Amino acid sequence: MTDSTQPSGSTHAFLARNGGLLFAVAAGAAAYAALLGLHLHSGTLRAGTTPATLSWYTLAFAGYIAAIFAVERRRGLPLGLIFAVGIGFRVLLLFTTPTLSDDVYRYMWDGYVANHGVSPYAHPINSPALDPLDTPQRALANNAWMASPYLPAAQYLFAALAWVSPARPLLFQLAMTGIDVLNAALLVGLLRVAGLPGYRLLLYFWNPLVVVEVAHGAHVDAWMILLTLLALWLAAAPRAPGTFALLSPLSLALATLTKPLPLLLLPVLFWRWQFWQLGLYAAAVILLLLPAGLSAGWGLTGPLNGAGLFGAIRIYSEQWIFNSGIFYALEQGLTSIGAGQPNFTAKLIIGAAMLLVLAGVWLKSRRAGHLLAHLRWMAVPLMAYVLLTPTLHPWYLLLLLAFVPFLSPQSAEPRRQWLALLPWLYLSWAAALSYLTYLNPLDFSEVAWVRHVEWWPVLGLLLLWLFRRPAT
């Protein structure tokens, strides 16, 4: 009797301990496999398939939340399993062609023309001057009426990948996925140095937004995150301080010249770096900008055709508005009271608010003596950016999501520290709803209710955290 009932008891104990985790992995695998099937059947994950895409994305997110609960209940999970499952999720999406975003075709075009001796900043894509270089990818690249918006460190990567494979996005997907695995390794190192368990990597590596935007979308944000995390790890690592101290600002300079977001970390790094490192960072940024600016022009004046190093960024800052939260409410409020130039005025207000946040972080982080506190303070300007920016595509959240594991509590901290993560975990699901904009290929108007579903819960969860946060 004992022998016949023992397996049943063992199975029950196994399921009691691991059932939540098994559900989480199964839900994620089923969701990503379904997205692959949807792509193979329809050839796209947007347009008419967008609701189905979001349904499967929601299942993946449910599995992700279940995994967080299960792993915290177990108080751990082998890192090998976290990596294996996270990589497995990504591999499924490598068999899809990027359709939720067409940014990868811009990357391919920029790299292609650079490899033919033409600066990506010199001409808009549709310029007749580029007709001799015409390829099928040219017609797929977005915003053909302007030159490249991507800064030099991104262009280095584009050129290298396009040199290997100029005609297929798969190499870009593979490269960004491989880079994201390196991001995960750096996060584990930083978590351990900061006094947090390495298994909190799951908060980033299994997040469906990260999985989809990197493995499917091939977004260059993965490269920016790698360079940013490398700079922070070099600044925090106890070994070889001389060499690491030199490389840390150089790595952050490259991150900044991929996308400018890492600039927001400087108020905290001011206290971790020495003055010569700050000077080296500034010098590296300037020196890396000079060749592109001198060869193609700076793009700071003249017609808004995106030509020149900063030409497309000028257009972006003046004209781009999408899926915004506080900025949208502010602009609408100014319009309703008849304020002159509501768009410009709203941008001035959010710019001033961002400067106040940066100044506050600079002052507060001075008293933060340990690495974990500094990493948490670094997340604050990124949060402010997400809340205030006029434009928020889903992948704009990725850098903030790389800092979310550091918001989780140490063993000695109260459990309500988890409230700090809730706004951003929720938004990593809700931001994907903005893909409903592409439901009608002939009308890319934003869906009004999406903004309410995205932003009101985020603000509510943020207020809950502010009122319930542990005393410092």
N, C-alpha and C positions, 0 to 999 in steps of 0.2 A: 504493500500500500504506500509506504514511504517513497519507494523508488518511482512509482507511477505518478505521484502527485508533485514530486520535486520539480520537474521541468515546468509544470504549470505555475508553480510559485515563483520560480526563477524568471519566467516570462513576465509574470505580473509585476515583479519588482523592477525588471528591466524597463518595462513600458512606463511604470510609475516614475522612474527616474529620467527616462529619455524620450517619453512620448511627445512632449512639447517640442523638443529639438527635432525629432523625426518629422513631425508635422511641418515645422518651419522649413526644413531642407526639401521635403517633398513638395510643399507649396511653391517654393522658389523654383525648383527644377521644372515643375509642371507649368508654371507661368512663363518662364523663359523659353521652354520648348514650344508652348502655344504661340508665343510671339514669333518664333522661328517658323512655325507652321503657317501662321497668318501671313508672314512675309512671302513664303514660298507660294502660297495660294494666290495672294493678291498683288504681289510685287511691291507693296508699300505698307508702312505702318501708319500712314496718315491719310488724308482725304476721307473717303467713305469708311475706311477701316479704323479711324481714330477712336470711336467709342469702344470697339473691341480691344484695341491696344490699351486703352486706359483701364478696361476691366481686368485684363491680365496683369497690368502693372499694379493694380490694387491688390490682386491676389499675392503677387510677389511682396508687396509691402506688408500685407498681413502676416506672411511668413517671416518677414524680417522682424516685425515687432514680437512675434511669438518666440523667435530665436533670442532676442534680448532678454525676455522674461526667463526663458529656459536656462540660458547660460548664467544669468545672475542667480537663479535658484540653485544651480549646480555649483556656483562659485568658481567657475572656470571651464575652459575647453582647450584641448590641445591646439597649439598654434598651427601645427601641420594640418589639422582638420579645417581650421578657419581658412587657411590658404587654399586647400584643396577644393573646398566647396565654393569659395569665392571665385577661384579660377574656372571651375566647372561652369558656374553661371555665365561667366564671360565668354567661354568657348562657344556656348550655344548661340550667342548673339554675333559671334564672328562670322557665322554663316548667313547673316543678313547684310544687305547693302544699305548704307545710311540713307534714310528717307525722312526721319523726323526732323532732321536739319540737313541742309546742303552745304554747310560750312566746309566740309572736307574737299569739295570740288574747288573751292577758292584756294585751299591749301595746295592742292595739286597743281592748279594753274600758276600760282605764285612760284612754287618750286620749279615748275617747268620753264617759265620764262627766265627765271634767275639762272638756270643751268644753260640757257642760250645767250647769256650775257646781257640781259635786259633787266633793269631794276623793276621790281614789282610796284614801286612807287611812282614810276615815270609816266604811265599811261593808264587810263581806264581800260577795263577788259575789252570793251567794244570799240576801242580806238582803231581806225584803219591802219595805224602804224604797226599793230600787232597781227594783222591779217596773215603775213608770211608764216607765223607760228601757229596758225589755227589748228585746233584739235577738237574732238567731240567733247572733251571735258570743258572747253571754253564756254559752250552753250549751257552747261549745267551749273557753272559758277554763279553765285548770287551777286546782286548789286553790280551788274556789268557796267553800269554808267560811272563807276568810280574806281580808282586805283586801290591798292591793298590797304586795309586798316591795321594789318598785323605788324608788330614791331620787329626789329632785327633778330632778336634771339629766337623768335618763332620762325622767321624766314630761314635761319640756318638749318633748322630741323626740316622744314618743308623741302628745301633744296636737296638735302641729303636723301630724304625718302623718295622724292621725285626722280632723283638720279638713278635709284635702284628700280623703281616701278612707276613710270610717269602716267600710266593709263588706268590703273585699278586702285580703288580706295582700300582694298583689303590690307595692303601693307601698312597704311596709316592706322587702320583699326588694330592690327597686330602690334604696331609700335606703341600706340597709346596704351594698349592693354598691358604690354610688357613694362612700360614705364609705371603704370599704376601698381603693378606688383612690387616694383621698387619703392613706390610711395608707401605701400603697406609695410615693407621691411623697415623703412625709416621711422614710420609711426611706432612700430614695436620698440625700436631703440629709444625713441623719445619718451614713450609711455613708461618704460622701465626707469630711465634716468629721472623722470618726474615723480616717481613713486606710485605709479598706477600699474595695475596688472596688464600684461601684454594682451590678454584675451579681449580687452576692450577695443582692440583693433576691429572687431566685428562691427562696431557701430559705424565705421567708415566702409569697410571692405565688402560688407554684405548689403549696404544701403542700395536699394534698387535704382535710385537716381544716378548714383555713381556707376553702377553696372551698365545701365542703358546708355548714359551719355558718353562713356569711355569706349566700351566694347562695340556698341552699335554706332554711336555718333562720331567717334574718333576725335573728340574735341581736344584742342591743344592745351586746354586747362590742365590736363594731366601732366604735361611738361612743365608748366608754371608751378604746379604743386610740388613736383619732384625737386626743382631748383630751390623752392622756398623751404621745404622740409630739410633738404641737405644743408642749407645755410644755417638753419636753427640747430640741427644736430651737430654741425661743426662748431657752433658757438657753445653748445652745451657739453660736448664730449670732453672728458678729463684727460685723454691721451694726446700727445703731440700738440700741445697748445700753440706753439709757434706757427706750424704749418696750417693747422686748422683755423687759427685766427686770421691768417692771410686769405684762406679760401672762402671763409664764410661770407664776407661782403662781396666777393666776386660772384659767388653763387646767387646771392640775392639780387645783384645787379642784372644778371642774366634772367632771373625770374621776373624782375620789373620790366625788362625789355622783351618779355613774352607777352604779358598783359600787365598794366600798371597797378593792379590790386595789391601786390606785396608792398607797395609804398606805405600802405596803411599800418604796417607792422613797425615802422621806424620809431614812433614815440616810445615803444617798449624797448626796442633794440638800442635806443639811445643810452639806456642804463646798463645794457649787457655788453655792448661794444666799447672799445676805447676810442678816443677822438680820431686817431689815425685810421681806424677801421671805417668810421663814418666818412672820412675824407677819401679813402680808397674806394668806397662804394660810389660816392658822387663822381669821382674821376672816371671810374669804369663805365658808369652810365653815359657820361658825356663822350668819352672816347669811342664807345661802341655806336653811338648815334651819329657821330661825325661823318663816316664814310657814306652812309645812306643819305644823309641830309645834303652833303656836298655834291653827290652825284645826281640826285633826282630833284633837288630843291627841298625846302622845308615845308611848303604847303600851308604856311601860316597866314598868307594873304592871297588875294586873287580869287578867281571863280571857284565855286563849290563843286569841283569835279573830282575831288578826292586825290588829285595828283600831288605829289610831294610826300615827304615822310609823315607829316602830321595832317595832310589834307583830308584823308578819310576820317580821322579822329575828330577833326573840326566838324565835319558833317554829322558824325555820330552825336557829338555833344550838343549841336544846335537843333537837330531835327528828329533824332530817334526817341520815341516814346512807346513803351510796350509793357503791359502787365505790371505797372507800377502800383505801389501801395500808398504810402503817405504823400508822395509827390502828386499822384492823381487827385487825391482828396484836396490837397492844398491848391492845386491849379483850378479845380472845379469851384472851390470856395471863392477864390479870387475872381473868377469869371462871374459868379453869381452876384457879387457885390459891385460889379462894374469896374474893377481895378484895371488900369492900363497895363498892357503887355503881361497878362497873367502867367504865361509860360516862362518868360524871362524872370519875372519877379519870384515865381515859385522856385526857379533854379537858384536864384540868389539866396533865398531863405534856406533851402536845403544845403547849399554850399556853406553858409554860415553855421548851420547846425552841425555839419560834418567837422568843421574846424573846431567848434566847441567840444565835440566828442574827442577829437584827437588831442586837444589841449588837456582835457580832463584825464584821459588815459595816460598822457605823459606825466602829469602830476601824481596820479594815484599809483602808477606802476613803480615810481621811484621807491616807494616804501615796501614793495613786494620783493622780499629777499630771495625767494626760492624759485626754481624753474617752473613749477606747476602754476604758481600765481602769475608769472610772466606770460606763460602760454595762454592762460585764461584771459588776461588783459589783452593779449593780441587778438583774441576772438571778438572783442567788443567793437572795434572799428569795422570789422567785417560784418557784424550784425547791423551796425548803423548803416553801412553801405547798402545792404540788402533791403532794409526798411525804407531808405530814402531815395534810392536810385530811380531815375525816370524810366529806365529800361531793365527788365529782369527776365531774361530767358532762363529756362530751368538749369542749364549748365553753369550759370553764373553763381550758383550756390556751392559749387564743388569745393572751392578753397575753404569756405566756412565749414563745410562738412568734414574737412580734414582736421579741423580743430575741435569738433564736437566731442571726440573721445576724452579730451582733456577737461571737459566740463563735468564729467562723471565723478562721483565721489570716491575719495580714498576710504579705506576701511574704517578710519577713525572719524570720518565726516558723517553728518546726519543724512538719512536717506532722502530728505527733501531736496538735497542738492541735485537729484535727478530732474527736478522741475526746470533747471537751467537748460536742459536738452530739449524739452517738449516743443517749444515754438519752432525749432529748426528741424526736428524730426517730422513734425506735422507738415511744415512747409515743403520738405523734400518729397512728400506725397502730393500735396495740393498744387505745387508749381507745375506739375505735369499736366494739370487740367488746362493750362494755357495752350496746349497743343490742339485744343478744340478750335482755335483760331483757323487751323488749316483744314477744317472739316469740308468747307466749300473751296475748291481750288481757284474759283473765280472771284472769291470775296474773302480776303484775309482780315475781316473786321473782328475785333475782340468780342468775346461773349460776355455780356454784362454781368451775369450772375457769378461767373468764375472769380471775378475780383472779390466779391463778398465772401465766397467760400474759402478763398485763399487767406485774405488779410484779417478779417474780424477774429477768427480763432487764434491766429498768430498773436495779434495784439492782446487778446484776452489771456492767453497762456503766458505772454511776456509780463503782463501786470501781475498775474498770479505768482510768478517767480519773484518779481521785485518785492512783493509784499510778504512772501514766505521764505525768502532766501535766508540761509544761515547767517548769523551775526559774524562780522569779520573784525 
